[in-house]
Amino acid sequence: MKFRLLISFLLLTASVAVSGQEKQSAKSDNQHSAAAEKGLIKVSVMYPFAEGKKFNMEYYETKHMPMVAKYLGSNLVKYTIEKGLASGIPNQPLAYMAIGTFYVKNIDDYKAAIGPNRDAIRADFANYTDITPVILISEVVR
């Protein structure tokens, strides 16, 4: 009987320790991720929601974003694609249908890469959307 209680106690203790390590690891990963992105330039390309407008997410994900990423070359750290689902305010329309974000090391290198390819990038819009995007360039602070 004492042996079973000891085994149960040891298993419970080990489970709690692993759970604590997982939480600490997740916290450490989040801190590492934020630290790794701090100082990067973030280019957010936001497509406002409007009734009757189109947005082809498959094309955006498989063709447009990889094309722009290729232009950015080694300055690009990563890019993300978000599909809007709902407004943050109940019973309000969706603010953005989609947001594409590029994380780059240097704003001047970004401008140098996009400048000569601007017309090709804009021409490709017709393949996936009829929405004029809103672009925000910012620095990741945390």
DRENTORKOL-3810 file (N, C-alpha, C; in nm, 4 decimals):
REM DRENTORKOL-3810
@n.u->0.0813; n.v->-0.1183; n.w->0.0000; ca.u->0.0000; ca.v->0.0000; ca.w->0.0000; c.u->0.0872; c.v->0.1269; c.w->0.0000
@n.u->0.1879; n.v->0.1291; n.w->0.0895; ca.u->0.2784; ca.v->0.2440; ca.w->0.0948; c.u->0.3528; c.v->0.2611; c.w->-0.0369
@n.u->0.3872; n.v->0.1470; n.w->-0.0988; ca.u->0.4594; ca.v->0.1501; ca.w->-0.2262; c.u->0.3730; c.v->0.2175; c.w->-0.3335
@n.u->0.2426; n.v->0.1835; n.w->-0.3391; ca.u->0.1513; ca.v->0.2427; ca.w->-0.4375; c.u->0.1364; c.v->0.3933; c.w->-0.4129
@n.u->0.1264; n.v->0.4328; n.w->-0.2883; ca.u->0.1165; ca.v->0.5750; ca.w->-0.2574; c.u->0.2434; c.v->0.6485; c.w->-0.2998
@n.u->0.3574; n.v->0.5882; n.w->-0.2763; ca.u->0.4842; ca.v->0.6482; ca.w->-0.3157; c.u->0.4917; c.v->0.6633; c.w->-0.4670
@n.u->0.4540; n.v->0.5603; n.w->-0.5411; ca.u->0.4555; ca.v->0.5660; ca.w->-0.6872; c.u->0.3602; c.v->0.6742; c.w->-0.7363
@n.u->0.2383; n.v->0.6803; n.w->-0.6800; ca.u->0.1403; ca.v->0.7823; ca.w->-0.7191; c.u->0.1952; c.v->0.9218; c.w->-0.6934
@n.u->0.2578; n.v->0.9402; n.w->-0.5764; ca.u->0.3161; ca.v->1.0692; ca.w->-0.5417; c.u->0.4268; c.v->1.1077; c.w->-0.6397
@n.u->0.5140; n.v->1.0133; n.w->-0.6719; ca.u->0.6242; ca.v->1.0395; ca.w->-0.7644; c.u->0.5722; c.v->1.0738; c.w->-0.9042
@n.u->0.4709; n.v->1.0017; n.w->-0.9490; ca.u->0.4133; ca.v->1.0309; ca.w->-1.0808; c.u->0.3498; c.v->1.1693; c.w->-1.0830
@n.u->0.2771; n.v->1.2033; n.w->-0.9792; ca.u->0.2143; ca.v->1.3344; ca.w->-0.9704; c.u->0.3204; c.v->1.4447; c.w->-0.9663
@n.u->0.4237; n.v->1.4261; n.w->-0.8875; ca.u->0.5323; ca.v->1.5229; ca.w->-0.8773; c.u->0.6006; c.v->1.5413; c.w->-1.0121
@n.u->0.6262; n.v->1.4319; n.w->-1.0812; ca.u->0.6903; ca.v->1.4393; ca.w->-1.2128; c.u->0.6007; c.v->1.5119; c.w->-1.3119
@n.u->0.4705; n.v->1.4853; n.w->-1.3056; ca.u->0.3750; ca.v->1.5505; ca.w->-1.3950; c.u->0.3720; c.v->1.7008; c.w->-1.3718
@n.u->0.3687; n.v->1.7425; n.w->-1.2460; ca.u->0.3689; ca.v->1.8845; ca.w->-1.2125; c.u->0.4990; c.v->1.9492; c.w->-1.2585
@n.u->0.6113; n.v->1.8827; n.w->-1.2393; ca.u->0.7411; ca.v->1.9373; ca.w->-1.2803; c.u->0.7473; c.v->1.9553; c.w->-1.4317
@n.u->0.6987; n.v->1.8560; n.w->-1.5073; ca.u->0.6992; ca.v->1.8658; ca.w->-1.6537; c.u->0.6086; c.v->1.9791; c.w->-1.6979
@n.u->0.4907; n.v->1.9901; n.w->-1.6365; ca.u->0.3976; ca.v->2.0969; ca.w->-1.6702; c.u->0.4615; c.v->2.2334; c.w->-1.6455
@n.u->0.5304; n.v->2.2482; n.w->-1.5328; ca.u->0.5993; ca.v->2.3736; ca.w->-1.5022; c.u->0.7087; c.v->2.4041; c.w->-1.6024
@n.u->0.7821; n.v->2.3007; n.w->-1.6434; ca.u->0.8880; ca.v->2.3196; ca.w->-1.7434; c.u->0.8280; c.v->2.3613; c.w->-1.8770
@n.u->0.7129; n.v->2.3011; n.w->-1.9139; ca.u->0.6479; ca.v->2.3372; ca.w->-2.0403; c.u->0.6039; c.v->2.4827; c.w->-2.0377
@n.u->0.5470; n.v->2.5273; n.w->-1.9243; ca.u->0.5052; ca.v->2.6668; ca.w->-1.9127; c.u->0.6258; c.v->2.7595; c.w->-1.9210
@n.u->0.7328; n.v->2.7255; n.w->-1.8525; ca.u->0.8539; ca.v->2.8071; ca.w->-1.8549; c.u->0.9117; c.v->2.8102; c.w->-1.9957
@n.u->0.9105; n.v->2.6951; n.w->-2.0632; ca.u->0.9620; ca.v->2.6873; ca.w->-2.1997; c.u->0.8787; c.v->2.7731; c.w->-2.2937
@n.u->0.7461; n.v->2.7688; n.w->-2.2803; ca.u->0.6585; ca.v->2.8504; ca.w->-2.3644; c.u->0.6835; c.v->2.9982; c.w->-2.3386
@n.u->0.6993; n.v->3.0342; n.w->-2.2106; ca.u->0.7277; ca.v->3.1735; ca.w->-2.1752; c.u->0.8614; c.v->3.2154; c.w->-2.2341
@n.u->0.9609; n.v->3.1295; n.w->-2.2231; ca.u->1.0932; ca.v->3.1578; ca.w->-2.2778; c.u->1.0876; c.v->3.1717; c.w->-2.4297
@n.u->1.0099; n.v->3.0835; n.w->-2.4968; ca.u->0.9951; ca.v->3.0917; ca.w->-2.6422; c.u->0.9322; c.v->3.2235; c.w->-2.6830
@n.u->0.8284; n.v->3.2679; n.w->-2.6093; ca.u->0.7626; ca.v->3.3937; ca.w->-2.6405; c.u->0.8579; c.v->3.5109; c.w->-2.6203
@n.u->0.9352; n.v->3.5084; n.w->-2.5120; ca.u->1.0317; ca.v->3.6148; ca.w->-2.4879; c.u->1.1394; c.v->3.6135; c.w->-2.5945
@n.u->1.1849; n.v->3.4944; n.w->-2.6331; ca.u->1.2874; ca.v->3.4831; ca.w->-2.7366; c.u->1.2341; c.v->3.5352; c.w->-2.8694
@n.u->1.1104; n.v->3.5005; n.w->-2.9025; ca.u->1.0495; ca.v->3.5437; ca.w->-3.0274; c.u->1.0385; c.v->3.6957; c.w->-3.0310
@n.u->0.9902; n.v->3.7558; n.w->-2.9208; ca.u->0.9776; ca.v->3.9009; ca.w->-2.9151; c.u->1.1147; c.v->3.9671; c.w->-2.9242
@n.u->1.2134; n.v->3.9113; n.w->-2.8552; ca.u->1.3480; ca.v->3.9673; ca.w->-2.8592; c.u->1.4074; c.v->3.9545; c.w->-2.9981
@n.u->1.3805; n.v->3.8444; n.w->-3.0655; ca.u->1.4347; ca.v->3.8218; ca.w->-3.1996; c.u->1.3742; c.v->3.9177; c.w->-3.3006
@n.u->1.2498; n.v->3.9631; n.w->-3.2789; ca.u->1.1832; ca.v->4.0533; ca.w->-3.3726; c.u->1.2059; c.v->4.2006; c.w->-3.3402
@n.u->1.2451; n.v->4.2314; n.w->-3.2183; ca.u->1.2642; ca.v->4.3705; ca.w->-3.1777; c.u->1.3626; c.v->4.4401; c.w->-3.2715
@n.u->1.3225; n.v->4.5576; n.w->-3.3192; ca.u->1.4074; ca.v->4.6351; ca.w->-3.4083; c.u->1.3829; c.v->4.6074; c.w->-3.5559
@n.u->1.3091; n.v->4.4997; n.w->-3.5862; ca.u->1.2781; ca.v->4.4717; ca.w->-3.7258; c.u->1.1785; c.v->4.5744; c.w->-3.7788
@n.u->1.1780; n.v->4.5915; n.w->-3.9086; ca.u->1.0801; ca.v->4.6752; ca.w->-3.9754; c.u->0.9650; c.v->4.5847; c.w->-4.0170
@n.u->0.8446; n.v->4.6270; n.w->-3.9844; ca.u->0.7247; ca.v->4.5490; ca.w->-4.0151; c.u->0.6429; c.v->4.6254; c.w->-4.1189
@n.u->0.6214; n.v->4.5614; n.w->-4.2325; ca.u->0.5409; ca.v->4.6211; ca.w->-4.3385; c.u->0.4083; c.v->4.5462; c.w->-4.3419
@n.u->0.3018; n.v->4.6149; n.w->-4.2985; ca.u->0.1686; ca.v->4.5545; ca.w->-4.2939; c.u->0.0881; c.v->4.6051; c.w->-4.4133
@n.u->0.0405; n.v->4.5111; n.w->-4.4945; ca.u->-0.0420; ca.v->4.5446; ca.w->-4.6100; c.u->-0.1822; c.v->4.4958; c.w->-4.5761
@n.u->-0.2713; n.v->4.5918; n.w->-4.5474; ca.u->-0.4030; ca.v->4.5594; ca.w->-4.4942; c.u->-0.5110; c.v->4.5864; c.w->-4.5990
@n.u->-0.5988; n.v->4.4896; n.w->-4.6166; ca.u->-0.7049; ca.v->4.4976; ca.w->-4.7162; c.u->-0.8383; c.v->4.5193; c.w->-4.6451
@n.u->-0.8884; n.v->4.6452; n.w->-4.6448; ca.u->-1.0125; ca.v->4.6753; ca.w->-4.5734; c.u->-1.1317; c.v->4.5968; c.w->-4.6288
@n.u->-1.2177; n.v->4.5559; n.w->-4.5370; ca.u->-1.3399; ca.v->4.4864; ca.w->-4.5759; c.u->-1.4373; c.v->4.5870; c.w->-4.6354
@n.u->-1.5012; n.v->4.5482; n.w->-4.7439; ca.u->-1.6108; ca.v->4.6261; ca.w->-4.8021; c.u->-1.7045; c.v->4.5281; c.w->-4.8701
@n.u->-1.8319; n.v->4.5478; n.w->-4.8491; ca.u->-1.9341; ca.v->4.4608; ca.w->-4.9076; c.u->-1.9160; c.v->4.4541; c.w->-5.0589
@n.u->-1.9167; n.v->4.3318; n.w->-5.1119; ca.u->-1.9079; ca.v->4.3122; ca.w->-5.2561; c.u->-1.7662; c.v->4.3089; c.w->-5.3132
@n.u->-1.6660; n.v->4.3313; n.w->-5.2303; ca.u->-1.5275; ca.v->4.3269; ca.w->-5.2772; c.u->-1.4776; c.v->4.1831; c.w->-5.2782
@n.u->-1.3773; n.v->4.1561; n.w->-5.3631; ca.u->-1.3252; ca.v->4.0190; ca.w->-5.3734; c.u->-1.1834; c.v->4.0100; c.w->-5.3173
@n.u->-1.1508; n.v->3.8910; n.w->-5.2697; ca.u->-1.0148; ca.v->3.8631; ca.w->-5.2248; c.u->-0.9916; c.v->3.7134; c.w->-5.2395
@n.u->-0.8975; n.v->3.6763; n.w->-5.3273; ca.u->-0.8663; ca.v->3.5357; ca.w->-5.3520; c.u->-0.7469; c.v->3.4967; c.w->-5.2644
@n.u->-0.7771; n.v->3.4385; n.w->-5.1492; ca.u->-0.6737; ca.v->3.4043; ca.w->-5.0513; c.u->-0.5748; c.v->3.3016; c.w->-5.1068
@n.u->-0.6224; n.v->3.2053; n.w->-5.1828; ca.u->-0.5330; ca.v->3.1026; ca.w->-5.2377; c.u->-0.4267; c.v->3.1654; c.w->-5.3282
@n.u->-0.4686; n.v->3.2550; n.w->-5.4169; ca.u->-0.3735; ca.v->3.3212; ca.w->-5.5051; c.u->-0.2760; c.v->3.4066; c.w->-5.4233
@n.u->-0.3295; n.v->3.4807; n.w->-5.3284; ca.u->-0.2463; ca.v->3.5669; ca.w->-5.2442; c.u->-0.1381; c.v->3.4859; c.w->-5.1728
@n.u->-0.1799; n.v->3.3716; n.w->-5.1186; ca.u->-0.0878; ca.v->3.2872; ca.w->-5.0421; c.u->0.0139; c.v->3.2154; c.w->-5.1301
@n.u->-0.0282; n.v->3.1676; n.w->-5.2469; ca.u->0.0608; ca.v->3.0839; ca.w->-5.3288; c.u->0.1370; c.v->3.1595; c.w->-5.4372
@n.u->0.0877; n.v->3.2774; n.w->-5.4746; ca.u->0.1531; ca.v->3.3505; ca.w->-5.5848; c.u->0.2035; c.v->3.4894; c.w->-5.5442
@n.u->0.1117; n.v->3.5733; n.w->-5.4954; ca.u->0.1494; ca.v->3.7130; ca.w->-5.4731; c.u->0.2537; c.v->3.7307; c.w->-5.3629
@n.u->0.2255; n.v->3.6776; n.w->-5.2450; ca.u->0.3197; ca.v->3.6970; ca.w->-5.1343; c.u->0.4564; c.v->3.6341; c.w->-5.1626
@n.u->0.4637; n.v->3.5124; n.w->-5.2177; ca.u->0.5956; ca.v->3.4589; ca.w->-5.2525; c.u->0.6695; c.v->3.5446; c.w->-5.3560
@n.u->0.5952; n.v->3.6050; n.w->-5.4507; ca.u->0.6583; ca.v->3.6924; ca.w->-5.5504; c.u->0.7237; c.v->3.8129; c.w->-5.4823
@n.u->0.6489; n.v->3.8778; n.w->-5.3927; ca.u->0.7033; ca.v->3.9943; ca.w->-5.3220; c.u->0.8193; c.v->3.9513; c.w->-5.2319
@n.u->0.8055; n.v->3.8390; n.w->-5.1655; ca.u->0.9125; ca.v->3.7880; ca.w->-5.0785; c.u->1.0415; c.v->3.7672; c.w->-5.1591
@n.u->1.0274; n.v->3.7189; n.w->-5.2797; ca.u->1.1450; ca.v->3.6974; ca.w->-5.3661; c.u->1.2153; c.v->3.8298; c.w->-5.3965
@n.u->1.1370; n.v->3.9342; n.w->-5.4215; ca.u->1.1957; ca.v->4.0667; ca.w->-5.4459; c.u->1.2739; c.v->4.1166; c.w->-5.3247
@n.u->1.2266; n.v->4.0840; n.w->-5.2044; ca.u->1.2902; ca.v->4.1334; ca.w->-5.0822; c.u->1.4214; c.v->4.0618; c.w->-5.0499
@n.u->1.4376; n.v->3.9412; n.w->-5.1011; ca.u->1.5636; ca.v->3.8680; ca.w->-5.0872; c.u->1.6071; c.v->3.8470; c.w->-4.9436
@n.u->1.7365; n.v->3.8627; n.w->-4.9200; ca.u->1.7939; ca.v->3.8317; ca.w->-4.7881; c.u->1.7567; c.v->3.9343; c.w->-4.6807
@n.u->1.6987; n.v->4.0463; n.w->-4.7190; ca.u->1.6510; ca.v->4.1437; ca.w->-4.6207; c.u->1.5272; c.v->4.0920; c.w->-4.5471
@n.u->1.4551; n.v->3.9997; n.w->-4.6089; ca.u->1.3333; ca.v->3.9452; ca.w->-4.5504; c.u->1.3663; c.v->3.8439; c.w->-4.4411
@n.u->1.3087; n.v->3.8643; n.w->-4.3231; ca.u->1.3253; ca.v->3.7704; ca.w->-4.2126; c.u->1.2145; c.v->3.6659; c.w->-4.2189
@n.u->1.0910; n.v->3.7137; n.w->-4.2371; ca.u->0.9756; ca.v->3.6244; ca.w->-4.2494; c.u->0.8572; c.v->3.7052; c.w->-4.2994
@n.u->0.7539; n.v->3.6326; n.w->-4.3424; ca.u->0.6285; ca.v->3.7007; ca.w->-4.3707; c.u->0.5126; c.v->3.6170; c.w->-4.3187
@n.u->0.4018; n.v->3.6864; n.w->-4.2911; ca.u->0.2824; ca.v->3.6193; ca.w->-4.2421; c.u->0.1629; c.v->3.6635; c.w->-4.3251
@n.u->0.0606; n.v->3.5790; n.w->-4.3250; ca.u->-0.0647; ca.v->3.6089; ca.w->-4.3929; c.u->-0.1767; c.v->3.5831; c.w->-4.2940
@n.u->-0.2657; n.v->3.6811; n.w->-4.2807; ca.u->-0.3794; ca.v->3.6671; ca.w->-4.1906; c.u->-0.5084; c.v->3.6830; c.w->-4.2686
@n.u->-0.6041; n.v->3.5985; n.w->-4.2372; ca.u->-0.7374; ca.v->3.6059; ca.w->-4.2970; c.u->-0.8331; c.v->3.6589; c.w->-4.1910
@n.u->-0.8970; n.v->3.7719; n.w->-4.2192; ca.u->-0.9903; ca.v->3.8303; ca.w->-4.1243; c.u->-1.1100; c.v->3.7399; c.w->-4.1010
@n.u->-1.1492; n.v->3.7255; n.w->-3.9750; ca.u->-1.2634; ca.v->3.6410; ca.w->-3.9395; c.u->-1.3799; c.v->3.7192; c.w->-3.8800
@n.u->-1.3492; n.v->3.8154; n.w->-3.7939; ca.u->-1.4551; ca.v->3.8887; ca.w->-3.7259; c.u->-1.3997; c.v->4.0195; c.w->-3.6719
@n.u->-1.4907; n.v->4.1105; n.w->-3.6448; ca.u->-1.4534; ca.v->4.2370; ca.w->-3.5823; c.u->-1.4290; c.v->4.2132; c.w->-3.4339
@n.u->-1.3492; n.v->4.2969; n.w->-3.3740; ca.u->-1.3270; ca.v->4.2881; ca.w->-3.2301; c.u->-1.4433; c.v->4.3460; c.w->-3.1509
@n.u->-1.5358; n.v->4.4116; n.w->-3.2202; ca.u->-1.6528; ca.v->4.4707; ca.w->-3.1560; c.u->-1.7763; c.v->4.3950; c.w->-3.2046
@n.u->-1.8547; n.v->4.3399; n.w->-3.1123; ca.u->-1.9736; ca.v->4.2634; ca.w->-3.1525; c.u->-2.0670; c.v->4.3444; c.w->-3.2439
@n.u->-2.1230; n.v->4.2767; n.w->-3.3414; ca.u->-2.2201; ca.v->4.3342; ca.w->-3.4358; c.u->-2.1633; c.v->4.4451; c.w->-3.5235
@n.u->-2.0321; n.v->4.4499; n.w->-3.5343; ca.u->-1.9677; ca.v->4.5465; ca.w->-3.6235; c.u->-1.9051; c.v->4.4707; c.w->-3.7401
@n.u->-1.8979; n.v->4.5329; n.w->-3.8564; ca.u->-1.8388; ca.v->4.4617; ca.w->-3.9711; c.u->-1.6886; c.v->4.4392; c.w->-3.9517
@n.u->-1.6413; n.v->4.3401; n.w->-4.0212; ca.u->-1.4992; ca.v->4.3061; ca.w->-4.0226; c.u->-1.4191; c.v->4.4267; c.w->-4.0703
@n.u->-1.3091; n.v->4.4585; n.w->-4.0030; ca.u->-1.2276; ca.v->4.5740; ca.w->-4.0436; c.u->-1.1427; c.v->4.5426; c.w->-4.1668
@n.u->-1.0777; n.v->4.4251; n.w->-4.1667; ca.u->-0.9893; ca.v->4.3882; ca.w->-4.2770; c.u->-1.0177; c.v->4.2470; c.w->-4.3240
@n.u->-1.0222; n.v->4.2287; n.w->-4.4553; ca.u->-1.0419; ca.v->4.0951; ca.w->-4.5115; c.u->-0.9164; c.v->4.0116; c.w->-4.4954
@n.u->-0.8018; n.v->4.0785; n.w->-4.5095; ca.u->-0.6736; ca.v->4.0089; ca.w->-4.5001; c.u->-0.5645; c.v->4.1089; c.w->-4.4663
@n.u->-0.4556; n.v->4.0558; n.w->-4.4101; ca.u->-0.3373; ca.v->4.1369; ca.w->-4.3821; c.u->-0.2148; c.v->4.0526; c.w->-4.4156
@n.u->-0.1300; n.v->4.1072; n.w->-4.4993; ca.u->-0.0014; ca.v->4.0445; ca.w->-4.5286; c.u->0.1065; c.v->4.1262; c.w->-4.4605
@n.u->0.1985; n.v->4.0597; n.w->-4.3936; ca.u->0.3021; ca.v->4.1312; ca.w->-4.3187; c.u->0.4397; c.v->4.0781; c.w->-4.3545
@n.u->0.5288; n.v->4.1695; n.w->-4.3847; ca.u->0.6686; ca.v->4.1357; ca.w->-4.4107; c.u->0.7524; c.v->4.1911; c.w->-4.2967
@n.u->0.8423; n.v->4.1092; n.w->-4.2437; ca.u->0.9382; ca.v->4.1527; ca.w->-4.1429; c.u->1.0742; c.v->4.1600; c.w->-4.2119
@n.u->1.1288; n.v->4.2814; n.w->-4.2173; ca.u->1.2573; ca.v->4.3010; ca.w->-4.2853; c.u->1.3584; c.v->4.3639; c.w->-4.1903
@n.u->1.4851; n.v->4.3479; n.w->-4.2250; ca.u->1.5938; ca.v->4.3977; ca.w->-4.1395; c.u->1.6166; c.v->4.5480; c.w->-4.1548
@n.u->1.5979; n.v->4.5975; n.w->-4.2777; ca.u->1.6392; ca.v->4.7345; ca.w->-4.3065; c.u->1.5380; c.v->4.8024; c.w->-4.3975
@n.u->1.4923; n.v->4.9201; n.w->-4.3573; ca.u->1.3905; ca.v->4.9899; ca.w->-4.4362; c.u->1.4446; c.v->5.0401; c.w->-4.5704
@n.u->1.5690; n.v->5.0829; n.w->-4.5721; ca.u->1.6258; ca.v->5.1319; ca.w->-4.6977; c.u->1.6396; c.v->5.0186; c.w->-4.8000
@n.u->1.6802; n.v->4.9014; n.w->-4.7537; ca.u->1.6885; ca.v->4.7853; ca.w->-4.8431; c.u->1.5497; c.v->4.7433; c.w->-4.8906
@n.u->1.4501; n.v->4.7575; n.w->-4.8035; ca.u->1.3119; ca.v->4.7287; ca.w->-4.8425; c.u->1.2693; c.v->4.8210; c.w->-4.9574
@n.u->1.2909; n.v->4.9499; n.w->-4.9380; ca.u->1.2529; ca.v->5.0481; ca.w->-5.0404; c.u->1.3279; c.v->5.0234; c.w->-5.1709
@n.u->1.4561; n.v->4.9889; n.w->-5.1612; ca.u->1.5365; ca.v->4.9622; ca.w->-5.2806; c.u->1.4868; c.v->4.8391; c.w->-5.3560
@n.u->1.4332; n.v->4.7423; n.w->-5.2849; ca.u->1.3828; ca.v->4.6198; ca.w->-5.3490; c.u->1.2441; c.v->4.6412; c.w->-5.4089
@n.u->1.1600; n.v->4.7157; n.w->-5.3386; ca.u->1.0219; ca.v->4.7350; ca.w->-5.3838; c.u->1.0144; c.v->4.8378; c.w->-5.4968
@n.u->1.0907; n.v->4.9444; n.w->-5.4865; ca.u->1.0856; ca.v->5.0530; ca.w->-5.5860; c.u->1.0839; c.v->5.0065; c.w->-5.7310
@n.u->1.1851; n.v->4.9344; n.w->-5.7752; ca.u->1.1893; ca.v->4.8932; ca.w->-5.9156; c.u->1.0843; c.v->4.7879; c.w->-5.9518
@n.u->1.0227; n.v->4.7253; n.w->-5.8521; ca.u->0.9234; ca.v->4.6196; ca.w->-5.8761; c.u->0.7809; c.v->4.6637; c.w->-5.8433
@n.u->0.7648; n.v->4.7902; n.w->-5.8102; ca.u->0.6341; ca.v->4.8423; ca.w->-5.7695; c.u->0.5257; c.v->4.8183; c.w->-5.8739
@n.u->0.5562; n.v->4.8433; n.w->-5.9995; ca.u->0.4550; ca.v->4.8258; ca.w->-6.1047; c.u->0.4131; c.v->4.6796; c.w->-6.1182
@n.u->0.5078; n.v->4.5883; n.w->-6.1094; ca.u->0.4753; ca.v->4.4450; ca.w->-6.1195; c.u->0.3894; c.v->4.4015; c.w->-6.0009
@n.u->0.4220; n.v->4.4526; n.w->-5.8826; ca.u->0.3452; ca.v->4.4185; ca.w->-5.7627; c.u->0.2027; c.v->4.4706; c.w->-5.7764
@n.u->0.1877; n.v->4.5957; n.w->-5.8161; ca.u->0.0543; ca.v->4.6551; ca.w->-5.8320; c.u->-0.0248; c.v->4.5867; c.w->-5.9429
@n.u->0.0400; n.v->4.5518; n.w->-6.0506; ca.u->-0.0292; ca.v->4.4845; ca.w->-6.1617; c.u->-0.0854; c.v->4.3499; c.w->-6.1173
@n.u->-0.0187; n.v->4.2863; n.w->-6.0237; ca.u->-0.0627; ca.v->4.1552; ca.w->-5.9763; c.u->-0.1871; c.v->4.1639; c.w->-5.8873
@n.u->-0.2175; n.v->4.2818; n.w->-5.8338; ca.u->-0.3358; ca.v->4.2979; ca.w->-5.7490; c.u->-0.4608; c.v->4.2453; c.w->-5.8180
@n.u->-0.4755; n.v->4.2751; n.w->-5.9460; ca.u->-0.5960; ca.v->4.2362; ca.w->-6.0205; c.u->-0.6180; c.v->4.0851; c.w->-6.0207
@n.u->-0.5132; n.v->4.0083; n.w->-5.9970; ca.u->-0.5257; ca.v->3.8625; ca.w->-5.9955; c.u->-0.5901; c.v->3.8084; c.w->-5.8677
@n.u->-0.5957; n.v->3.8910; n.w->-5.7627; ca.u->-0.6528; ca.v->3.8394; ca.w->-5.6385; c.u->-0.7491; c.v->3.9333; c.w->-5.5661
@n.u->-0.7502; n.v->4.0623; n.w->-5.6016; ca.u->-0.8389; ca.v->4.1530; ca.w->-5.5280; c.u->-0.8758; c.v->4.2764; c.w->-5.6087
@n.u->-0.9845; n.v->4.3387; n.w->-5.5683; ca.u->-1.0229; ca.v->4.4694; ca.w->-5.6213; c.u->-1.0237; c.v->4.5732; c.w->-5.5089
@n.u->-0.9498; n.v->4.5433; n.w->-5.4034; ca.u->-0.9393; ca.v->4.6311; ca.w->-5.2866; c.u->-0.8065; c.v->4.7060; c.w->-5.2911
@n.u->-0.8101; n.v->4.8349; n.w->-5.2625; ca.u->-0.6865; ca.v->4.9128; ca.w->-5.2491; c.u->-0.6357; c.v->4.8943; c.w->-5.1063
@n.u->-0.5149; n.v->4.8406; n.w->-5.0910; ca.u->-0.4655; ca.v->4.8148; ca.w->-4.9550; c.u->-0.4200; c.v->4.9413; c.w->-4.8830
@n.u->-0.4209; n.v->4.9313; n.w->-4.7514; ca.u->-0.3642; ca.v->5.0333; ca.w->-4.6643; c.u->-0.2315; c.v->4.9757; c.w->-4.6162
@n.u->-0.1236; n.v->5.0532; n.w->-4.6299; ca.u->0.0088; ca.v->5.0023; ca.w->-4.5928; c.u->0.0630; c.v->5.0819; c.w->-4.4746
@n.u->0.1097; n.v->5.0083; n.w->-4.3749; ca.u->0.1716; ca.v->5.0685; ca.w->-4.2571; c.u->0.3112; c.v->5.0109; c.w->-4.2430
@n.u->0.4108; n.v->5.0999; n.w->-4.2366; ca.u->0.5481; ca.v->5.0557; ca.w->-4.2105; c.u->0.5819; c.v->5.1012; c.w->-4.0695
@n.u->0.6239; n.v->5.0055; n.w->-3.9868; ca.u->0.6506; ca.v->5.0348; ca.w->-3.8465; c.u->0.7756; c.v->4.9591; c.w->-3.8002
@n.u->0.8204; n.v->4.9948; n.w->-3.6813; ca.u->0.9329; ca.v->4.9238; ca.w->-3.6196; c.u->0.8797; c.v->4.8406; c.w->-3.5037
@n.u->0.9240; n.v->4.7155; n.w->-3.4959; ca.u->0.8835; ca.v->4.6301; ca.w->-3.3862; c.u->0.9568; c.v->4.6768; c.w->-3.2607
@n.u->0.8791; n.v->4.7150; n.w->-3.1599; ca.u->0.9342; ca.v->4.7657; ca.w->-3.0354; c.u->0.9480; c.v->4.6545; c.w->-2.9331
@n.u->0.8550; n.v->4.5633; n.w->-2.9339; ca.u->0.8566; ca.v->4.4504; ca.w->-2.8415; c.u->0.7913; c.v->4.3316; c.w->-2.9052
END
